[in-house]
Amino acid sequence: MHPGMRPPIILLRDGTDTSQGKGQLISNINACQAVGEVVRTTLGPRGMDKLVHDGRGPTISNDGATIMKLLDIVHPAAKTLVDISMSQDSEVGDGTTSVVLLACELMRLSKDFIMDGMHPQLIIRGFREASLMAVKKLKSIAVGVDAADTAARNNLLEKCAGTALNSKLICRNKDFFAPMCVEAVNSLQADDMDLKLIGIKKVAGGSVTESELIHGIAFKKTFAYAGFEQQTKKFTNPKILCLNVELELKSEKENAEIRIDDPTKYQSIVDAEWKIIYDKLDQCVKSGANVVLSKLPIGDLATQYFADRGLFCAGRVDFHDLKRVCIGTGATVQTSMEDLNEKILGTCGVFEEKQIGNERFNFFMDCPVKKTATILLRGGAQQFLEESQRSIWDALNIVKRAAQSTKIVAGGGASEMEVMVHLRNYAMDIEGKQQLIIKTYAKAFEVIPRQLSENAGIDPTDILNKLRQKHFTDPNGRWFGVDIANNDICDTMVSNVWEPVDSKINSIMAATEAACLIMSVDQTVRNPQSEQSQMQAAKQYGNQGRKMSKAMGGAGMGAGMPGMRKMKGRGGR
């Protein structure tokens, strides 16, 4: 080293991987584009489904948030797309694929600017300015109805639900499910519209059109003990007792150790156990309850005891179902059997146990405290029922959003094209680099109609040229979008393809924030300690597998378990 030179400063641990600058930014954008390519073909009414197989079994879905969650993405930058799809799903319920595609397109188009040496902060500033203008434009063109006009409002909600179901597996039955979703949301109280009060239960068997909406709470009959069939199965205006107490006779060896010096004392201990359980059951009966529900088990002794006295009981009730019962009926969950009085009991109009398909369900109808609803989904394959549940949940969220704002825009790429035209016209009136950035931001909106066309097998270039001509030149072409049925363009407002404006606004803001976040990262530092610990763990498990394999004659853990073989290969050899 030259005498005048300073020695190098070692700041990070030896082996630390540091990537920075333009190359790192381009790498992050490419990773996000790879994620976007996975969900790109799921957009729209002609979108394809994805089959994701993991440890929990196969999942068939075209819901963007579900696919992103199941992909188990490990790239730190690409995880941002998972976050925005999750936020879109929780905030709006639909449009999860659109928000990922829009974010990927914004990053793809900004890559040319970065390659040419433009500073990312200039791009970020332009994108944020353009996003505010896009949101303002959407609010100005949104169409609404008078909330007091019930018929027009319900018609709007049904059209929005039908649009949400268009791209789902049950799109052929949207005319059946859309009014059902609207009726379910309308049954909730208008002040909060908590969708957790709407239960969706899956019953295998039957046709999908045999699904029904229950104005109340329904859940599948829980584990049944002896004496269950002797219980009363229907009550009018029952008193409902909800417990978090186990009503089962426990042997003393399971929870205590008792030493006695006289064998005659053993009977007194057994009698004490029976007295404890009978006291609990007697308190339930004296409370005046007709229906006893518990999150914990209710044994065969308690079941027969209640059956002899004309009560109905159910143990091992799912916590969410028990919570809905409490909210709807006004009951309070009790963790102790002391002071059971009228105040903690709930009530409903009718309680009944009925057969649905091959299952028996408990129904709590006409709940007085808070209105609740349950959708019983019927269908053949289990995967069909799972995807139908996700589709109905998306439609319920869309109806809720539309009911809260009653402002809609046309779908099919019409609103995106209108925003594109507005931003492009604005960009032509300014100068400097911001003109190029805003024009690029406007061009990104074309990804929605382009992908809708590609997924339907239509020439996207031809469709986009027609849409540009309509939106740029025709004063009445504001709501023209992709016509999937006729392989052309049409007025999607007339075609009843409607979407809540809140969904579009949230998509734009979330996609813009994701793109800006990715472009603001210029360096990635990977700590080698985490990788080293993983290698040590892999080596340890690999050695254990080899030892056990030798002990078991070569056909043990290392040979018989795929997971062990994987860890072994990643280990020391």
Backbone torsions as a table, in degrees:
resi	resn	phi	psi	omega
1	MET	NA	139.8	179.1
2	HIS	-65.1	140.3	-177.0
3	PRO	-57.4	-29.7	-176.9
4	GLY	-86.9	-8.0	-177.4
5	MET	-86.3	144.1	176.5
6	ARG	-79.6	146.4	176.3
7	PRO	-68.8	149.4	179.4
8	PRO	-65.5	143.6	179.0
9	ILE	-92.5	119.5	177.8
10	ILE	-92.2	109.5	-175.0
11	LEU	-100.4	-41.5	-174.7
12	LEU	-108.0	157.4	-179.7
13	ARG	-59.6	145.1	179.6
14	ASP	-60.4	130.1	-178.8
15	GLY	98.3	-1.8	178.7
16	THR	-67.3	132.7	179.9
17	ASP	-92.8	116.4	178.1
18	THR	-120.7	125.7	176.0
19	SER	-125.4	133.0	-176.5
20	GLN	-149.2	171.8	175.3
21	GLY	83.6	-160.9	-175.3
22	LYS	-61.4	-39.6	-178.6
23	GLY	-62.0	-39.8	178.6
24	GLN	-66.7	-39.8	179.6
25	LEU	-64.6	-43.1	178.3
26	ILE	-64.4	-38.2	178.6
27	SER	-62.7	-42.1	178.1
28	ASN	-63.7	-41.0	179.4
29	ILE	-65.0	-40.7	179.0
30	ASN	-63.7	-37.1	178.2
31	ALA	-64.7	-41.2	178.1
32	CYS	-65.9	-37.4	178.5
33	GLN	-65.0	-35.5	178.3
34	ALA	-63.2	-37.4	176.5
35	VAL	-67.6	-41.4	179.1
36	GLY	-61.2	-34.9	178.8
37	GLU	-63.9	-27.9	-178.8
38	VAL	-68.2	-45.0	-174.7
39	VAL	-94.9	-2.1	-174.7
40	ARG	-58.8	-40.7	-173.8
41	THR	-80.4	-0.6	-179.9
42	THR	-91.5	-2.3	-174.0
43	LEU	-77.5	136.9	168.0
44	GLY	90.7	176.9	-177.3
45	PRO	-64.1	-25.1	-180.0
46	ARG	-105.6	19.7	-179.8
47	GLY	-69.3	150.3	-179.8
48	MET	-90.0	158.4	177.4
49	ASP	-93.1	160.0	175.7
50	LYS	-117.1	139.9	175.4
51	LEU	-107.9	113.1	-179.4
52	VAL	-110.8	123.2	-177.8
53	HIS	-112.1	122.0	177.2
54	ASP	-135.0	-165.2	-176.9
55	GLY	-64.0	-21.8	-179.3
56	ARG	-90.3	1.3	179.7
57	GLY	108.6	177.0	-178.3
58	PRO	-75.8	145.6	176.1
59	THR	-130.7	124.6	178.0
60	ILE	-107.8	120.3	-176.5
61	SER	-160.5	155.0	168.7
62	ASN	-120.7	15.4	176.1
63	ASP	-79.0	122.8	-174.5
64	GLY	-57.8	-45.2	-177.6
65	ALA	-65.1	-39.8	179.5
66	THR	-64.5	-43.6	-179.7
67	ILE	-65.8	-44.9	-178.8
68	MET	-61.8	-37.2	-179.1
69	LYS	-69.9	-35.9	-177.6
70	LEU	-81.2	-16.9	-177.6
71	LEU	-68.7	-23.3	179.3
72	ASP	55.4	58.4	-177.5
73	ILE	-73.0	135.0	-178.7
74	VAL	-108.8	-15.9	179.6
75	HIS	-66.1	126.1	-173.3
76	PRO	-62.5	-34.9	180.0
77	ALA	-76.1	-40.5	-178.7
78	ALA	-67.9	-20.7	177.5
79	LYS	-63.7	-20.8	177.4
80	THR	-60.9	-36.4	178.6
81	LEU	-66.4	-34.9	175.3
82	VAL	-63.3	-41.1	-178.9
83	ASP	-62.7	-43.7	-177.1
84	ILE	-72.1	-31.8	176.3
85	SER	-68.4	-37.0	176.8
86	MET	-66.6	-40.9	-180.0
87	SER	-66.5	-39.4	177.2
88	GLN	-64.0	-38.3	-179.5
89	ASP	-67.5	-40.7	-178.4
90	SER	-78.0	-31.6	-176.4
91	GLU	-84.1	-41.8	-174.5
92	VAL	-116.4	-42.1	-179.9
93	GLY	102.6	-23.3	-179.7
94	ASP	-138.5	168.8	-179.1
95	GLY	84.7	19.9	-176.9
96	THR	-71.7	-34.2	176.8
97	THR	-72.1	-39.1	-178.6
98	SER	-61.1	-41.9	-176.4
99	VAL	-68.0	-35.2	177.3
100	VAL	-68.4	-43.9	179.9
101	LEU	-63.5	-41.2	-179.6
102	LEU	-65.3	-41.9	178.5
103	ALA	-64.5	-43.1	179.3
104	CYS	-63.9	-39.0	179.7
105	GLU	-67.6	-39.3	176.6
106	LEU	-60.5	-42.5	179.9
107	MET	-70.4	-37.4	180.0
108	ARG	-63.6	-43.1	-178.8
109	LEU	-72.8	-29.7	179.3
110	SER	-78.2	-11.5	-178.3
111	LYS	-64.1	-35.3	179.1
112	ASP	-63.7	-39.5	177.7
113	PHE	-62.7	-41.8	-178.3
114	ILE	-67.3	-39.5	177.7
115	MET	-63.5	-31.5	179.5
116	ASP	-81.7	-2.1	175.1
117	GLY	98.9	6.7	178.5
118	MET	-71.6	141.1	-178.3
119	HIS	-71.4	135.2	-178.4
120	PRO	-59.0	-29.7	-178.4
121	GLN	-66.2	-30.2	174.7
122	LEU	-65.3	-41.6	179.3
123	ILE	-65.4	-43.2	-179.9
124	ILE	-60.6	-43.4	-179.5
125	ARG	-62.4	-42.3	179.7
126	GLY	-67.5	-40.1	179.8
127	PHE	-63.9	-42.3	-178.8
128	ARG	-67.2	-38.4	176.7
129	GLU	-64.8	-42.5	-179.3
130	ALA	-67.3	-35.4	-179.8
131	SER	-64.3	-39.6	178.1
132	LEU	-65.1	-37.6	177.8
133	MET	-67.9	-38.3	179.4
134	ALA	-64.2	-43.1	179.0
135	VAL	-63.9	-42.0	179.3
136	LYS	-62.5	-39.1	179.3
137	LYS	-66.7	-42.5	179.0
138	LEU	-61.4	-42.3	179.5
139	LYS	-63.8	-33.4	-177.1
140	SER	-74.8	-28.8	-177.3
141	ILE	-98.6	-4.8	-178.4
142	ALA	-63.1	142.3	-179.1
143	VAL	-108.3	135.4	-179.3
144	GLY	-129.9	172.6	176.1
145	VAL	-126.4	162.0	177.4
146	ASP	-70.9	123.5	-178.3
147	ALA	-61.7	-23.8	-179.2
148	ALA	-76.0	-22.1	179.1
149	ASP	-81.8	95.3	-172.5
150	THR	-63.3	-41.7	-177.2
151	ALA	-64.8	-45.9	179.4
152	ALA	-66.6	-37.0	179.9
153	ARG	-65.8	-45.3	179.1
154	ASN	-65.1	-35.4	177.3
155	ASN	-64.5	-41.3	177.2
156	LEU	-62.7	-43.2	-178.7
157	LEU	-65.8	-38.6	179.3
158	GLU	-66.1	-38.5	178.6
159	LYS	-66.4	-39.3	178.4
160	CYS	-65.9	-41.7	177.9
161	ALA	-64.6	-40.7	178.3
162	GLY	-63.1	-38.5	177.2
163	THR	-65.2	-40.1	178.3
164	ALA	-65.0	-33.6	-178.8
165	LEU	-84.5	-9.3	-177.8
166	ASN	-58.0	-39.0	-174.8
167	SER	-93.4	10.2	-174.9
168	LYS	-102.5	173.5	-177.8
169	LEU	-65.7	-28.4	-176.9
170	ILE	-100.2	29.2	-176.4
171	CYS	-62.3	-29.1	-179.9
172	ARG	-69.1	-19.3	180.0
173	ASN	-109.5	25.3	-177.2
174	LYS	-65.8	-31.5	177.7
175	ASP	-67.4	-21.4	177.7
176	PHE	-86.2	-42.3	-174.1
177	PHE	-86.0	-29.6	-177.5
178	ALA	-60.4	-50.2	176.0
179	PRO	-62.3	-32.0	178.7
180	MET	-64.8	-42.1	178.0
181	CYS	-64.8	-41.5	179.3
182	VAL	-64.4	-43.3	179.5
183	GLU	-63.5	-38.4	179.5
184	ALA	-65.3	-43.7	179.8
185	VAL	-68.9	-38.7	179.0
186	ASN	-66.4	-22.3	179.3
187	SER	-74.5	-15.2	178.3
188	LEU	-80.8	162.8	176.9
189	GLN	-72.7	139.0	-172.4
190	ALA	-70.1	-17.2	-174.9
191	ASP	-75.1	-34.8	-178.3
192	ASP	-121.7	-34.0	-178.8
193	MET	50.5	56.0	179.6
194	ASP	-77.4	110.3	-177.0
195	LEU	-70.1	-11.7	176.3
196	LYS	-67.9	-16.2	176.7
197	LEU	-80.6	-5.6	175.9
198	ILE	-102.6	113.0	179.0
199	GLY	-93.2	145.0	176.2
200	ILE	-120.8	114.2	-177.8
201	LYS	-113.9	137.0	-177.3
202	LYS	-103.5	128.6	178.5
203	VAL	-125.2	112.8	-178.2
204	ALA	-68.9	141.5	178.6
205	GLY	106.3	155.4	178.5
206	GLY	81.9	179.0	179.3
207	SER	-90.1	156.5	-179.9
208	VAL	-65.3	-26.2	179.3
209	THR	-76.7	-5.5	174.3
210	GLU	-84.9	-0.7	174.5
211	SER	-61.4	150.2	-177.6
212	GLU	-145.8	158.5	177.9
213	LEU	-103.3	127.4	179.1
214	ILE	-107.2	125.5	177.6
215	HIS	-84.2	76.3	-178.5
216	GLY	163.1	-155.8	-176.8
217	ILE	-113.3	135.2	177.7
218	ALA	-139.9	136.5	172.7
219	PHE	-148.3	156.0	-174.6
220	LYS	-67.1	144.0	179.1
221	LYS	-57.3	132.7	-177.0
222	THR	-81.9	-175.1	-178.8
223	PHE	-56.3	129.2	-173.5
224	ALA	-106.4	137.1	176.2
225	TYR	-104.4	177.5	177.3
226	ALA	-60.9	139.7	-179.1
227	GLY	93.2	-2.9	-176.1
228	PHE	-66.7	-39.8	-176.9
229	GLU	-70.9	-14.8	179.5
230	GLN	-85.7	-5.9	-177.9
231	GLN	-76.9	155.8	175.4
232	THR	-71.1	132.3	-173.0
233	LYS	-104.7	2.1	-179.6
234	LYS	-149.8	133.3	177.2
235	PHE	-135.6	148.3	172.1
236	THR	-109.4	128.6	-175.8
237	ASN	50.6	56.2	-177.1
238	PRO	-76.9	160.0	170.3
239	LYS	-95.9	128.1	-172.1
240	ILE	-113.9	126.5	178.7
241	LEU	-111.5	123.2	180.0
242	CYS	-110.1	127.6	-174.2
243	LEU	-125.9	155.9	166.4
244	ASN	-122.3	49.9	-174.3
245	VAL	-129.7	140.4	178.6
246	GLU	-87.3	119.1	179.7
247	LEU	-105.1	70.3	-177.2
248	GLU	-143.2	142.5	-179.7
249	LEU	-77.6	118.0	-178.0
250	LYS	-103.4	138.8	175.3
251	SER	-75.4	146.8	-174.1
252	GLU	-66.2	-23.1	-177.4
253	LYS	-70.1	-17.3	-177.2
254	GLU	-84.6	-23.9	-175.3
255	ASN	-132.8	1.4	-179.5
256	ALA	-160.9	159.1	174.0
257	GLU	-120.6	120.3	-176.8
258	ILE	-120.7	127.7	178.1
259	ARG	-109.9	129.2	-178.8
260	ILE	-124.0	148.8	179.1
261	ASP	-104.6	-3.7	-179.4
262	ASP	-134.2	119.8	-177.9
263	PRO	-59.0	-23.9	-179.1
264	THR	-70.1	-18.1	179.6
265	LYS	-77.5	-16.0	-178.0
266	TYR	-61.1	-38.1	-179.2
267	GLN	-63.9	-35.5	179.1
268	SER	-65.5	-34.0	177.3
269	ILE	-68.0	-44.1	177.8
270	VAL	-61.6	-42.1	179.0
271	ASP	-63.1	-36.3	179.2
272	ALA	-64.3	-40.1	178.1
273	GLU	-62.7	-44.7	178.7
274	TRP	-64.6	-35.9	179.4
275	LYS	-64.6	-39.4	-179.3
276	ILE	-62.6	-48.6	-177.7
277	ILE	-67.7	-38.7	179.9
278	TYR	-68.6	-34.0	175.9
279	ASP	-62.6	-42.4	178.5
280	LYS	-62.4	-46.0	-178.4
281	LEU	-66.0	-37.6	179.8
282	ASP	-65.7	-36.8	178.3
283	GLN	-67.1	-35.8	176.6
284	CYS	-62.9	-42.9	-179.4
285	VAL	-67.8	-42.7	-178.2
286	LYS	-67.4	-21.8	-179.9
287	SER	-67.5	-16.1	-179.3
288	GLY	91.4	7.5	-178.1
289	ALA	-74.0	144.2	173.3
290	ASN	-101.4	-27.8	-178.5
291	VAL	-126.2	125.3	-179.8
292	VAL	-116.1	119.5	178.1
293	LEU	-117.3	142.1	179.2
294	SER	-141.5	142.4	175.7
295	LYS	-72.0	-26.4	-179.7
296	LEU	-99.1	169.8	-175.2
297	PRO	-63.7	145.3	169.4
298	ILE	-116.9	113.2	-170.7
299	GLY	-75.6	-178.9	-177.2
300	ASP	-69.7	-31.3	176.9
301	LEU	-62.8	-48.4	-179.6
302	ALA	-65.8	-38.4	-179.9
303	THR	-61.4	-45.7	179.4
304	GLN	-68.4	-37.1	179.6
305	TYR	-61.4	-45.5	-179.9
306	PHE	-70.0	-36.5	-179.4
307	ALA	-63.8	-38.2	179.3
308	ASP	-66.2	-22.9	-176.8
309	ARG	-108.0	11.7	173.6
310	GLY	78.1	24.1	178.6
311	LEU	-104.9	157.9	173.5
312	PHE	-110.6	139.3	178.6
313	CYS	-138.2	154.2	176.7
314	ALA	-149.4	124.7	176.9
315	GLY	-105.2	172.3	-179.2
316	ARG	55.7	36.1	178.0
317	VAL	-73.6	134.8	179.0
318	ASP	-57.9	141.7	-174.4
319	PHE	-60.0	-41.2	-178.1
320	HIS	-66.9	-38.4	177.0
321	ASP	-66.0	-41.5	179.4
322	LEU	-64.5	-38.0	178.7
323	LYS	-65.6	-41.0	178.1
324	ARG	-64.5	-37.8	177.3
325	VAL	-62.2	-43.1	-179.9
326	CYS	-64.8	-42.4	-179.4
327	ILE	-65.8	-42.2	-176.5
328	GLY	-75.7	-37.4	-174.5
329	THR	-97.5	-15.0	-178.6
330	GLY	87.3	10.0	178.8
331	ALA	-75.8	160.9	177.4
332	THR	-122.9	129.0	-179.3
333	VAL	-68.3	130.4	-178.9
334	GLN	-107.9	132.8	176.3
335	THR	-101.9	1.3	178.7
336	SER	-140.7	155.6	-179.5
337	MET	-92.7	5.7	180.0
338	GLU	-83.5	143.3	173.3
339	ASP	57.1	53.7	172.8
340	LEU	-83.7	111.4	-176.3
341	ASN	-129.7	-177.7	-176.7
342	GLU	-64.1	-28.8	-174.5
343	LYS	-66.9	-30.2	-176.4
344	ILE	-92.1	-1.7	179.1
345	LEU	-88.7	144.2	174.8
346	GLY	-104.8	175.9	179.3
347	THR	-151.8	161.2	175.2
348	CYS	-149.8	173.3	-178.0
349	GLY	-66.9	-53.8	-177.0
350	VAL	-141.4	134.4	169.2
351	PHE	-112.7	136.1	-178.7
352	GLU	-154.7	146.6	172.0
353	GLU	-108.5	124.7	-175.7
354	LYS	-131.2	160.7	177.9
355	GLN	-90.5	126.5	174.7
356	ILE	-124.8	110.6	-176.8
357	GLY	64.1	-125.6	179.7
358	ASN	-100.2	7.9	-177.3
359	GLU	-119.1	156.2	173.1
360	ARG	-105.6	136.3	-176.7
361	PHE	-122.0	146.0	172.9
362	ASN	-97.4	126.6	-176.4
363	PHE	-113.7	132.6	172.2
364	PHE	-117.9	101.5	-172.2
365	MET	-99.3	152.6	173.3
366	ASP	56.5	58.3	178.7
367	CYS	-72.8	129.7	-172.3
368	PRO	-85.7	-27.6	-172.4
369	VAL	-75.8	-57.7	176.3
370	LYS	-134.8	135.3	-179.4
371	LYS	-70.6	132.8	178.5
372	THR	-131.2	167.7	179.8
373	ALA	-149.3	156.0	177.4
374	THR	-137.9	132.1	176.7
375	ILE	-103.5	119.8	177.1
376	LEU	-95.1	110.3	-178.0
377	LEU	-92.0	132.7	176.5
378	ARG	-114.1	153.8	179.4
379	GLY	171.2	171.0	-176.3
380	GLY	-84.9	-78.0	-174.7
381	ALA	-72.0	147.4	179.8
382	GLN	-65.4	-37.8	178.4
383	GLN	-63.6	-35.8	177.0
384	PHE	-63.7	-42.5	179.6
385	LEU	-65.1	-40.1	179.8
386	GLU	-63.3	-45.4	-179.7
387	GLU	-69.3	-35.0	176.8
388	SER	-63.4	-38.8	177.8
389	GLN	-62.4	-44.1	178.0
390	ARG	-63.8	-38.4	-180.0
391	SER	-66.0	-44.8	179.3
392	ILE	-63.5	-39.2	179.8
393	TRP	-63.5	-40.9	176.5
394	ASP	-62.0	-43.8	-179.5
395	ALA	-64.5	-39.1	178.2
396	LEU	-62.4	-41.1	178.6
397	ASN	-64.8	-40.7	179.2
398	ILE	-64.8	-42.6	178.9
399	VAL	-63.2	-40.0	178.4
400	LYS	-61.2	-46.6	-180.0
401	ARG	-62.9	-43.4	-179.7
402	ALA	-66.3	-35.2	179.8
403	ALA	-69.4	-31.5	-178.5
404	GLN	-75.9	-33.1	-176.7
405	SER	-109.6	-28.2	-175.6
406	THR	51.1	31.8	175.6
407	LYS	-119.7	128.1	-177.0
408	ILE	-132.2	160.8	170.7
409	VAL	-129.6	166.2	179.9
410	ALA	-79.6	145.3	179.4
411	GLY	-95.5	-157.1	-179.7
412	GLY	70.7	19.6	-179.3
413	GLY	86.4	1.7	-177.2
414	ALA	-67.5	-47.8	-178.1
415	SER	-67.0	-34.5	177.9
416	GLU	-65.0	-40.9	179.6
417	MET	-66.9	-37.1	179.1
418	GLU	-66.5	-40.2	176.5
419	VAL	-65.4	-38.9	178.4
420	MET	-59.6	-44.8	-179.9
421	VAL	-63.6	-43.2	-179.3
422	HIS	-62.0	-46.2	-178.9
423	LEU	-68.5	-36.6	-179.3
424	ARG	-67.6	-40.6	177.5
425	ASN	-64.8	-37.6	177.5
426	TYR	-65.9	-40.4	-177.9
427	ALA	-64.5	-30.8	-179.8
428	MET	-69.6	-15.6	-178.7
429	ASP	-96.2	-1.9	178.8
430	ILE	-117.4	171.6	-178.6
431	GLU	-130.1	170.7	179.3
432	GLY	92.0	-171.3	-177.2
433	LYS	-66.4	-27.4	-178.6
434	GLN	-63.6	-27.8	176.5
435	GLN	-61.4	-46.2	179.9
436	LEU	-65.4	-39.5	-176.8
437	ILE	-67.6	-43.9	-178.7
438	ILE	-69.7	-35.6	175.5
439	LYS	-64.0	-37.0	177.0
440	THR	-67.3	-41.3	177.8
441	TYR	-61.2	-40.6	179.6
442	ALA	-64.7	-40.3	-177.9
443	LYS	-64.4	-28.4	-178.6
444	ALA	-61.9	-27.3	-178.1
445	PHE	-67.9	-18.2	179.6
446	GLU	-70.3	-11.8	-178.1
447	VAL	-64.2	-29.9	-178.0
448	ILE	-68.6	-56.8	177.8
449	PRO	-64.2	-31.4	179.2
450	ARG	-64.8	-44.3	-178.2
451	GLN	-71.9	-34.8	174.7
452	LEU	-59.2	-41.1	179.7
453	SER	-68.7	-44.8	-178.9
454	GLU	-61.7	-42.5	-178.1
455	ASN	-68.1	-23.5	178.6
456	ALA	-92.2	0.1	179.7
457	GLY	80.2	20.0	179.7
458	ILE	-100.3	151.5	177.9
459	ASP	-67.5	110.5	-175.9
460	PRO	-67.6	-30.5	179.5
461	THR	-64.3	-44.3	179.6
462	ASP	-63.6	-44.2	-178.9
463	ILE	-64.8	-44.4	-178.8
464	LEU	-65.7	-37.8	177.5
465	ASN	-62.5	-41.0	179.0
466	LYS	-67.5	-40.6	-179.7
467	LEU	-67.0	-40.6	177.9
468	ARG	-61.4	-43.3	-179.3
469	GLN	-62.0	-41.4	-179.4
470	LYS	-67.0	-47.4	-173.4
471	HIS	-75.9	-28.1	-179.1
472	PHE	-83.5	-34.3	-169.8
473	THR	-112.3	-31.1	-173.8
474	ASP	-92.4	120.1	178.4
475	PRO	-63.1	-26.1	-179.9
476	ASN	-98.1	14.0	-176.8
477	GLY	-97.7	18.1	-175.2
478	ARG	-59.4	-40.0	-172.2
479	TRP	-102.7	25.8	178.6
480	PHE	-84.7	130.0	179.0
481	GLY	-139.9	-166.6	-175.3
482	VAL	-76.6	130.7	176.2
483	ASP	-101.3	100.1	-176.0
484	ILE	-68.1	-36.1	-173.5
485	ALA	-67.8	-39.2	-173.8
486	ASN	-110.1	11.0	179.2
487	ASN	53.9	44.4	-177.3
488	ASP	-150.8	-161.4	174.2
489	ILE	-112.2	155.4	179.8
490	CYS	-155.6	169.0	174.8
491	ASP	-77.9	102.0	-175.0
492	THR	-72.3	-17.3	173.8
493	MET	-68.9	-40.2	176.4
494	VAL	-70.6	-32.3	179.8
495	SER	-78.7	3.1	177.3
496	ASN	64.6	31.9	172.4
497	VAL	-96.3	91.5	-172.8
498	TRP	-117.0	145.1	177.5
499	GLU	-136.2	144.3	176.3
500	PRO	-62.8	138.5	-179.3
501	VAL	-65.5	-26.4	178.0
502	ASP	-62.7	-34.0	178.7
503	SER	-64.6	-44.1	179.7
504	LYS	-66.7	-41.9	-179.0
505	ILE	-63.5	-44.2	-179.5
506	ASN	-65.0	-36.2	178.3
507	SER	-62.9	-45.3	-177.8
508	ILE	-64.8	-46.8	-177.4
509	MET	-66.3	-41.6	-179.0
510	ALA	-68.3	-42.1	179.5
511	ALA	-65.0	-40.4	179.1
512	THR	-65.1	-43.1	179.6
513	GLU	-63.8	-39.5	178.7
514	ALA	-63.8	-45.3	179.5
515	ALA	-63.6	-41.4	179.2
516	CYS	-66.5	-36.8	179.7
517	LEU	-65.0	-44.9	179.8
518	ILE	-63.3	-41.3	-177.3
519	MET	-74.2	-14.5	178.9
520	SER	-87.5	-4.0	179.2
521	VAL	-95.7	121.7	-179.3
522	ASP	-119.6	1.6	179.8
523	GLN	-153.6	140.6	175.5
524	THR	-124.5	127.5	178.8
525	VAL	-115.4	119.7	-179.7
526	ARG	-107.7	117.8	-178.4
527	ASN	-73.9	125.3	-177.9
528	PRO	-72.5	-13.8	-176.2
529	GLN	-63.5	-40.6	-179.1
530	SER	-65.1	-41.0	178.9
531	GLU	-66.6	-38.1	-179.8
532	GLN	-63.7	-42.3	179.3
533	SER	-65.2	-35.0	177.1
534	GLN	-65.5	-40.9	179.6
535	MET	-65.4	-40.1	178.5
536	GLN	-63.5	-42.2	178.4
537	ALA	-64.0	-41.6	178.9
538	ALA	-62.9	-41.6	179.9
539	LYS	-64.9	-40.2	180.0
540	GLN	-63.0	-48.0	179.6
541	TYR	-64.8	-36.4	178.3
542	GLY	-63.5	-41.9	178.4
543	ASN	-65.3	-41.1	177.8
544	GLN	-61.8	-40.4	179.8
545	GLY	-64.1	-41.6	-179.9
546	ARG	-65.8	-40.6	179.9
547	LYS	-63.1	-46.0	-178.6
548	MET	-67.7	-33.1	178.2
549	SER	-64.5	-41.9	178.0
550	LYS	-65.2	-41.5	-178.3
551	ALA	-64.6	-29.2	-177.5
552	MET	-101.3	19.4	175.2
553	GLY	79.7	26.5	175.4
554	GLY	85.2	-0.3	-178.7
555	ALA	-123.6	33.8	-175.8
556	GLY	-96.1	-134.8	-173.0
557	MET	-62.2	-44.9	-175.6
558	GLY	-65.4	-33.4	-176.4
559	ALA	-92.0	-28.6	-171.4
560	GLY	-97.7	-11.9	-175.1
561	MET	-117.7	118.4	179.9
562	PRO	-58.5	-39.0	-179.3
563	GLY	-61.6	-38.2	179.3
564	MET	-68.4	-41.0	179.2
565	ARG	-62.0	-37.4	179.7
566	LYS	-65.3	-46.0	-179.6
567	MET	-66.7	-35.2	-179.5
568	LYS	-65.2	-43.1	179.8
569	GLY	-66.5	-30.5	179.8
570	ARG	-82.2	-8.3	-175.0
571	GLY	-83.9	-126.6	-166.8
572	GLY	-82.1	-24.2	-170.3
573	ARG	-76.8	NA	NA
